[in-house]
Amino acid sequence: MSKNNDIKEQKAQEKLKKIQEKQAQKQNKKLNKQNKKEEFNKLFNEFQGHDGTQEGKLKAAKKKKIKKEKSKIDYKLAFKEAPIKFLKEVNKIQWSSRKNLGTKFLWVIIFIAIFGVFFFCVDWAFQALFEVMKII
């Protein structure tokens, strides 16, 4: 029986060693990940030529070909920057002039009329064909 107990103890010790090795590997991975994040954040925060917003930093990072790791969204900062981003996008819109808008509207009405007449003729032709074939 002592042999069986010794074998069980050895197996238990081996399992314990494996568990400890896995935990050590996990800690090493965490440390490596943390070091990479710190290095990236150091580089990321040193960018020059951005307008101070998170968006400006990202643009500068893209120019330097450094990818930012996905991080949690700072909703407070996003809420503050939302109106600025909205105004920037609205300013990019090229609005049509009143004359241009009127001509586009007229073209739409003309095409609706043309397609209406076309489908009326097609319907009328099929109706006549079905009457000749005595289907209707």
GIVEN-V145232 format. One record per pair of residues at least 12 apart in sequence whose ideal C-beta (glycine too) atoms are under 7 Angstrom apart, sorted by the first residue. I is the first residue (numbers start at 1). J is the second residue. Records with the same first field share a line. If there is no record, write none. Layout:
# GIVEN-V145232
I->J ; J
This chain:
# GIVEN-V145232
37->69
40->68 ; 69
43->66
44->57 ; 61 ; 68
47->60 ; 61
53->81
54->77 ; 81
55->81 ; 85
